[in-house]
């Protein structure tokens, strides 16, 4: 997936930012877009490729869990079984993974409600019980620094004001996280074709067992005048236009109309 001031590449944000300063806007009806890239390919910038191929997912697509199901799950302590909080949001990293859960810890800890970040790989997900377990106690959670979205972009916070030690070993500090965008910011964002015509909106994200985001679920029913239709789109094929807060997809309405109707399985 791509995400930049105009379009940033999720897998090569720093290198791409240098390239963007050298670009000029091409005249005409077509938008200049970054081609989707990942860690195995060179990152390039160029005009929209009309021949680019997007392989959509089948109706019975296999996946581990969806992001919407993770959000609002209770967070339980493995040490004593007590509830520590709830997942409020998810952090997408630059390598197209859900790297952290943003957890709301509240009044039952004897303090005001605050947000903390916990690595998703450190959580055991119980799908049936709809909760996750983490090896932290209430006291350790109290001692964790509060997460705020502005922290991740604050270089002074990350370098000069980072707490030195904690009972959790420092691995949960907001300054340490690989943050690109949060899941809730993507949910509901318009998906458009390269000419700005609306195709649908982002409904959900599908994760594999290693926290990799493999597909985005795009709701296209409203645009196609259907009651509801969901289409699974490979996550790496999406391009985010930050300034317009929209996602660009190299597909037509007809292609989406002909695509398989995705169904959730968990």
N, C-alpha and C positions, 0 to 999 in steps of 0.2 A: 504494500500500500504506500502511497506517496503523500507527503505532507510537507509544505514549505510556506514561505511567506506568500508565494502564489501557489506553489505546489512543492511540498517537501518530500524527499524520498525517505521512507521510514528506516531503511537499512543503511543509508549513507548521508546523514543530515549535514555533517560538518563539511565533507568534501563537496557536496552539492551546493552548499551556500556560496562557496567561492565561484562556482560556475555560473550561478544565477546572476551575479553582479555583472557578468559579461554579456548577458542576453539583452536583446531589444525585442519589443513586441512586434510581431509580424502583422502587416495589414491584411484585411480580408475577413471572410466569415469564419474561418477556422481558427481555433485557439491553439496557441503553442502549449504543448503539454509535455511533461516528463514521461518517458516510457517507463513502465513498471520495471522495478529491478529488485534483486535480492543479493545476498552475500556471495552467490556463485556467479554473478554476472557483472559486467562493467556497467556503471551508472552513466547514462547518457541523457542528453537533453535534446529534444527535437520536436518537429511538428507532429501532430496527430497522424498516426498510421491507420489508414482506412482498411488495410488488409490484416490488421492485428486480430488474432483469434482468441476468444474467451471461451473456455470449456466450462459450461455450467454443470452444477451438480445434479445427480438424479433425485427422484422423489424419496428414495429410501437410503439416502446418504448416511454413512456410518460416521459417528463422532462420539467424543467422550461426554461432554457436557456443554450446555449453552450458557453464555454470559448472563442472560436475564435470570436464569435459574439460580446462579451463584449469588446475585445481588439480593440482599435482604435475608440471606441465610444466617442463622445464629452461629456465633463463634463460641465454642465450648473449650474449657480447659481440660487437657488430658490428665493433668495432675490431680484434680479433685472433681471433675465433672461439672463444675459451675459454669454458668453462662458469663462470658466476658464482654460480649457486644454483638453487633450485627454488621455484616458486610454492606457498605453503602455504595461502593463504586469499585471499579477495577482500573489498574494502570496498564496502559499499552506501552511496551518498550519499543525501541527502534528496530529490533529484530523480529517484529511481528509476533510477539508473545504477550500473554497476560503475566506480567512480572510480579505485581503486588496487588493485594486487596487493601482497600481503604476501609478501615473498621471504625465504627462508631462505638465508643465505650462511654457508658453513662452513669446515672445516679446510683446504681447498685454498687459502684466502686467507692462511694462516699465522696465523689468529686463531681464537678460539673461535666457535662458531656463534652468529649473531645474526640478528634480523629487521630488515628495512628495508622501506620502502614506496616503490613506483615507480608512477607514473601509467600506467594501462592504455593510454591513447591514445599513450603514448610507446613502446609495444611493438609489434613486428611479429610477428603470430601465424602460425606455420607449422603448419598443421593436420596435414599428412601426416607431417612430421618430429616432430610433437608437442613442439615447443619454441617459445620466443619469443626475439626478438632485441632488445637494448637498446643504445643508444649510450653505454655506460659501460665503463670499464676496471676491472681488479681494484683498482687503487689508489684510484680514485674511490669504489668500493663500500666499501672499508675506511674511508674518511673519512666516510661517511654515518652519521648518528646512528641509534642503535638504536631500533626501534619497539617500544613496549609498549602494550597496550590501555589501560592506565590513563592514558597520556599524553593521549589525546584528550579526556578529561573533566577534566583538570587545568588550571584557568585560570591558575595561577601559571606552569606550564610554558609555556603558550601565549603568555603576555604578558611575563613577566620573565626566564625562563630560556631563551628561544629563541636558539640560536646565531646570530650575526650574519652570518657568511660561510662559504662552503665552495666547493670546486672544482666542485660540482654546481649552484651558483647558488641554493641554498636551497629549490628547488622540491620537494625530496623530504622535507622535514622533517615529522615526524609531527604537529607542532602546526599545520601548514598544511592538513591534509586535512579534507575534508567527510565526516565519519564518522557513520553512523547505526547500522549493525549489520553484522556480518560474515557471509559466506555460510554458513560451517560452523555458525553458531549456528542458522540457519534450517533446514538440512538435518536431516531426521528429526523436526522439530517437528510435533506433532499439528495436524490441521485439523479443526475442529468446526463444527457448524451453530450458529445463534444461541441454541439452547437447550442447548448443551454436548454434543450427541451427536456422537461421533467419525465423521468422514467418511473420513479417510485421514491421510497425512503428506506433508510436502514432500520430494520426491526430487531436484529439480534446478531450475535457472533457465535460461531461454533468452534470449540476448542478440541485439540487432540490430547492424548494422555501426557504429553510433555509441555503443556500449557501453550502450545503453538496455536495461533488463530488460523484456521484452515479455510473457513468460508464466512462470508457475511450473508445474512438473510435479508433480502430486499423485498419489501411489500410493494407489489405492482398492481394490485386489484383496483385501487381507486382510479389510476390512470387508464387502465384497460376496461373500465366500466364493469368490473367483476365484483362480486361480493367480497371475495378475498382470494388472493393468490400470492404465494411466497416462492421466491426463486433463490437458490443457493449459488452465490457468485464467489469465485476464488478471491480470497482477501488481497492477494498480491496484485490483482488486476484493477483494484480501485485506486483512484487518484483524488486526493483531497485538495480543493482550492480553499485555502485558509481565508483569503480576503472576502470571498463570497459565501463562505460557510456552506459549501456544497461538495458533493462527491461526483466525480466524472467517471463514466463507464462507457467503454467502447462497444456499445450494443444499441440496437434499435428497438422500438416498441414491438415490432413484429417478431423479432427474435425472442423477446421476453414472453410474448403471448404464446409462442410455440414451445417454450421451455417447460420442463417437468415442474409440477406443482409440489414443492417441498412440504414434507410433514415431519413435525417433531416426534421423536421416539422416546423421550424421557421427561 
